[in-house]
Amino acid sequence: MQDFLTAIADPVRRAALHILWDDSEHCVCELMAKLDATQSRMSRHMKALKLAGIVVDRRDAQWVRYRRNPALPAELSAIIEAVLKAEQLNERNVA
């Protein structure tokens, strides 16, 4: 549980989860562009999400593509969805 909570605590990783939670695959290059992150930084963040079991990856030639882990327990998926929704509500209230 600690790895899971630590993984979703980081703002860059939560931003990546906003993108990945659309049930599609996304390559590191796409995440880098959308989050204005370097390749090494993005790879490090994705590794943390993968080690926590939140995402899975697939190598496609020179690219690595990530998606939400379909085997993630529903309870943990619900936590992520609640965090992402709360973050969106907070952004609306601040704006």
Biotite code that builds the C-alpha atoms (Angstrom):
import biotite.structure as struc

atoms = struc.array([
    struc.Atom([0.000, 0.000, 0.000], chain_id="A", res_id=1, res_name="MET", atom_name="CA", element="C"),
    struc.Atom([2.864, 2.394, 0.778], chain_id="A", res_id=2, res_name="GLN", atom_name="CA", element="C"),
    struc.Atom([4.277, 2.060, -2.767], chain_id="A", res_id=3, res_name="ASP", atom_name="CA", element="C"),
    struc.Atom([0.817, 2.681, -4.196], chain_id="A", res_id=4, res_name="PHE", atom_name="CA", element="C"),
    struc.Atom([0.220, 5.815, -2.111], chain_id="A", res_id=5, res_name="LEU", atom_name="CA", element="C"),
    struc.Atom([3.720, 7.138, -2.755], chain_id="A", res_id=6, res_name="THR", atom_name="CA", element="C"),
    struc.Atom([3.266, 6.583, -6.489], chain_id="A", res_id=7, res_name="ALA", atom_name="CA", element="C"),
    struc.Atom([0.062, 8.621, -6.687], chain_id="A", res_id=8, res_name="ILE", atom_name="CA", element="C"),
    struc.Atom([1.337, 11.354, -4.354], chain_id="A", res_id=9, res_name="ALA", atom_name="CA", element="C"),
    struc.Atom([3.630, 12.899, -6.968], chain_id="A", res_id=10, res_name="ASP", atom_name="CA", element="C"),
    struc.Atom([2.010, 15.636, -9.138], chain_id="A", res_id=11, res_name="PRO", atom_name="CA", element="C"),
    struc.Atom([3.758, 14.529, -12.352], chain_id="A", res_id=12, res_name="VAL", atom_name="CA", element="C"),
    struc.Atom([2.643, 10.947, -11.860], chain_id="A", res_id=13, res_name="ARG", atom_name="CA", element="C"),
    struc.Atom([-0.930, 12.086, -11.164], chain_id="A", res_id=14, res_name="ARG", atom_name="CA", element="C"),
    struc.Atom([-0.818, 14.149, -14.363], chain_id="A", res_id=15, res_name="ALA", atom_name="CA", element="C"),
    struc.Atom([0.337, 11.037, -16.229], chain_id="A", res_id=16, res_name="ALA", atom_name="CA", element="C"),
    struc.Atom([-2.523, 9.074, -14.668], chain_id="A", res_id=17, res_name="LEU", atom_name="CA", element="C"),
    struc.Atom([-4.997, 11.694, -15.928], chain_id="A", res_id=18, res_name="HIS", atom_name="CA", element="C"),
    struc.Atom([-3.759, 10.862, -19.422], chain_id="A", res_id=19, res_name="ILE", atom_name="CA", element="C"),
    struc.Atom([-3.510, 7.092, -18.939], chain_id="A", res_id=20, res_name="LEU", atom_name="CA", element="C"),
    struc.Atom([-6.908, 6.732, -17.310], chain_id="A", res_id=21, res_name="TRP", atom_name="CA", element="C"),
    struc.Atom([-8.612, 7.010, -20.719], chain_id="A", res_id=22, res_name="ASP", atom_name="CA", element="C"),
    struc.Atom([-8.051, 3.255, -21.237], chain_id="A", res_id=23, res_name="ASP", atom_name="CA", element="C"),
    struc.Atom([-5.700, 3.826, -24.180], chain_id="A", res_id=24, res_name="SER", atom_name="CA", element="C"),
    struc.Atom([-1.989, 3.182, -24.587], chain_id="A", res_id=25, res_name="GLU", atom_name="CA", element="C"),
    struc.Atom([0.332, 6.162, -24.545], chain_id="A", res_id=26, res_name="HIS", atom_name="CA", element="C"),
    struc.Atom([4.002, 6.247, -25.451], chain_id="A", res_id=27, res_name="CYS", atom_name="CA", element="C"),
    struc.Atom([6.586, 7.951, -23.285], chain_id="A", res_id=28, res_name="VAL", atom_name="CA", element="C"),
    struc.Atom([7.131, 10.531, -26.030], chain_id="A", res_id=29, res_name="CYS", atom_name="CA", element="C"),
    struc.Atom([3.472, 11.578, -25.825], chain_id="A", res_id=30, res_name="GLU", atom_name="CA", element="C"),
    struc.Atom([3.600, 11.822, -22.031], chain_id="A", res_id=31, res_name="LEU", atom_name="CA", element="C"),
    struc.Atom([6.829, 13.841, -22.266], chain_id="A", res_id=32, res_name="MET", atom_name="CA", element="C"),
    struc.Atom([5.240, 16.329, -24.659], chain_id="A", res_id=33, res_name="ALA", atom_name="CA", element="C"),
    struc.Atom([2.004, 16.720, -22.702], chain_id="A", res_id=34, res_name="LYS", atom_name="CA", element="C"),
    struc.Atom([3.750, 17.024, -19.338], chain_id="A", res_id=35, res_name="LEU", atom_name="CA", element="C"),
    struc.Atom([6.805, 18.989, -20.484], chain_id="A", res_id=36, res_name="ASP", atom_name="CA", element="C"),
    struc.Atom([9.163, 16.406, -18.991], chain_id="A", res_id=37, res_name="ALA", atom_name="CA", element="C"),
    struc.Atom([12.469, 14.974, -20.164], chain_id="A", res_id=38, res_name="THR", atom_name="CA", element="C"),
    struc.Atom([12.698, 11.359, -21.263], chain_id="A", res_id=39, res_name="GLN", atom_name="CA", element="C"),
    struc.Atom([14.698, 10.306, -18.218], chain_id="A", res_id=40, res_name="SER", atom_name="CA", element="C"),
    struc.Atom([12.326, 12.079, -15.813], chain_id="A", res_id=41, res_name="ARG", atom_name="CA", element="C"),
    struc.Atom([9.231, 10.619, -17.462], chain_id="A", res_id=42, res_name="MET", atom_name="CA", element="C"),
    struc.Atom([10.728, 7.127, -17.538], chain_id="A", res_id=43, res_name="SER", atom_name="CA", element="C"),
    struc.Atom([11.564, 7.367, -13.843], chain_id="A", res_id=44, res_name="ARG", atom_name="CA", element="C"),
    struc.Atom([7.995, 8.404, -13.010], chain_id="A", res_id=45, res_name="HIS", atom_name="CA", element="C"),
    struc.Atom([6.519, 5.647, -15.154], chain_id="A", res_id=46, res_name="MET", atom_name="CA", element="C"),
    struc.Atom([8.787, 3.102, -13.490], chain_id="A", res_id=47, res_name="LYS", atom_name="CA", element="C"),
    struc.Atom([7.382, 4.121, -10.095], chain_id="A", res_id=48, res_name="ALA", atom_name="CA", element="C"),
    struc.Atom([3.819, 3.689, -11.367], chain_id="A", res_id=49, res_name="LEU", atom_name="CA", element="C"),
    struc.Atom([4.708, 0.321, -12.877], chain_id="A", res_id=50, res_name="LYS", atom_name="CA", element="C"),
    struc.Atom([6.423, -0.924, -9.701], chain_id="A", res_id=51, res_name="LEU", atom_name="CA", element="C"),
    struc.Atom([3.321, 0.067, -7.736], chain_id="A", res_id=52, res_name="ALA", atom_name="CA", element="C"),
    struc.Atom([1.234, -2.052, -10.133], chain_id="A", res_id=53, res_name="GLY", atom_name="CA", element="C"),
    struc.Atom([-0.791, 0.903, -11.380], chain_id="A", res_id=54, res_name="ILE", atom_name="CA", element="C"),
    struc.Atom([0.314, 0.750, -15.022], chain_id="A", res_id=55, res_name="VAL", atom_name="CA", element="C"),
    struc.Atom([1.684, -1.866, -17.384], chain_id="A", res_id=56, res_name="VAL", atom_name="CA", element="C"),
    struc.Atom([3.993, -1.342, -20.320], chain_id="A", res_id=57, res_name="ASP", atom_name="CA", element="C"),
    struc.Atom([4.580, -2.814, -23.742], chain_id="A", res_id=58, res_name="ARG", atom_name="CA", element="C"),
    struc.Atom([7.672, -2.382, -25.872], chain_id="A", res_id=59, res_name="ARG", atom_name="CA", element="C"),
    struc.Atom([6.921, -1.399, -29.472], chain_id="A", res_id=60, res_name="ASP", atom_name="CA", element="C"),
    struc.Atom([10.214, -1.198, -31.400], chain_id="A", res_id=61, res_name="ALA", atom_name="CA", element="C"),
    struc.Atom([12.086, 1.716, -29.786], chain_id="A", res_id=62, res_name="GLN", atom_name="CA", element="C"),
    struc.Atom([8.994, 2.985, -27.950], chain_id="A", res_id=63, res_name="TRP", atom_name="CA", element="C"),
    struc.Atom([7.539, 1.952, -24.629], chain_id="A", res_id=64, res_name="VAL", atom_name="CA", element="C"),
    struc.Atom([3.797, 2.276, -24.376], chain_id="A", res_id=65, res_name="ARG", atom_name="CA", element="C"),
    struc.Atom([1.948, 2.481, -21.074], chain_id="A", res_id=66, res_name="TYR", atom_name="CA", element="C"),
    struc.Atom([-1.651, 1.887, -20.079], chain_id="A", res_id=67, res_name="ARG", atom_name="CA", element="C"),
    struc.Atom([-3.577, 1.462, -16.877], chain_id="A", res_id=68, res_name="ARG", atom_name="CA", element="C"),
    struc.Atom([-3.175, -1.985, -15.386], chain_id="A", res_id=69, res_name="ASN", atom_name="CA", element="C"),
    struc.Atom([-6.337, -3.969, -16.206], chain_id="A", res_id=70, res_name="PRO", atom_name="CA", element="C"),
    struc.Atom([-5.561, -6.274, -13.246], chain_id="A", res_id=71, res_name="ALA", atom_name="CA", element="C"),
    struc.Atom([-5.480, -3.400, -10.740], chain_id="A", res_id=72, res_name="LEU", atom_name="CA", element="C"),
    struc.Atom([-7.950, -4.242, -7.969], chain_id="A", res_id=73, res_name="PRO", atom_name="CA", element="C"),
    struc.Atom([-11.190, -2.290, -8.229], chain_id="A", res_id=74, res_name="ALA", atom_name="CA", element="C"),
    struc.Atom([-10.645, -0.750, -4.794], chain_id="A", res_id=75, res_name="GLU", atom_name="CA", element="C"),
    struc.Atom([-7.281, 0.726, -5.825], chain_id="A", res_id=76, res_name="LEU", atom_name="CA", element="C"),
    struc.Atom([-8.676, 1.881, -9.148], chain_id="A", res_id=77, res_name="SER", atom_name="CA", element="C"),
    struc.Atom([-11.473, 3.629, -7.239], chain_id="A", res_id=78, res_name="ALA", atom_name="CA", element="C"),
    struc.Atom([-8.900, 5.447, -5.093], chain_id="A", res_id=79, res_name="ILE", atom_name="CA", element="C"),
    struc.Atom([-7.104, 6.729, -8.194], chain_id="A", res_id=80, res_name="ILE", atom_name="CA", element="C"),
    struc.Atom([-10.372, 7.801, -9.804], chain_id="A", res_id=81, res_name="GLU", atom_name="CA", element="C"),
    struc.Atom([-11.396, 9.638, -6.636], chain_id="A", res_id=82, res_name="ALA", atom_name="CA", element="C"),
    struc.Atom([-8.025, 11.415, -6.422], chain_id="A", res_id=83, res_name="VAL", atom_name="CA", element="C"),
    struc.Atom([-8.151, 12.435, -10.087], chain_id="A", res_id=84, res_name="LEU", atom_name="CA", element="C"),
    struc.Atom([-11.733, 13.681, -9.747], chain_id="A", res_id=85, res_name="LYS", atom_name="CA", element="C"),
    struc.Atom([-10.925, 15.614, -6.568], chain_id="A", res_id=86, res_name="ALA", atom_name="CA", element="C"),
    struc.Atom([-7.973, 17.202, -8.311], chain_id="A", res_id=87, res_name="GLU", atom_name="CA", element="C"),
    struc.Atom([-10.161, 18.295, -11.226], chain_id="A", res_id=88, res_name="GLN", atom_name="CA", element="C"),
    struc.Atom([-12.739, 19.774, -8.851], chain_id="A", res_id=89, res_name="LEU", atom_name="CA", element="C"),
    struc.Atom([-10.011, 21.617, -6.973], chain_id="A", res_id=90, res_name="ASN", atom_name="CA", element="C"),
    struc.Atom([-8.618, 23.051, -10.227], chain_id="A", res_id=91, res_name="GLU", atom_name="CA", element="C"),
    struc.Atom([-12.095, 24.315, -11.193], chain_id="A", res_id=92, res_name="ARG", atom_name="CA", element="C"),
    struc.Atom([-12.596, 25.948, -7.797], chain_id="A", res_id=93, res_name="ASN", atom_name="CA", element="C"),
    struc.Atom([-9.208, 27.664, -7.934], chain_id="A", res_id=94, res_name="VAL", atom_name="CA", element="C"),
    struc.Atom([-9.736, 29.006, -11.469], chain_id="A", res_id=95, res_name="ALA", atom_name="CA", element="C"),
])
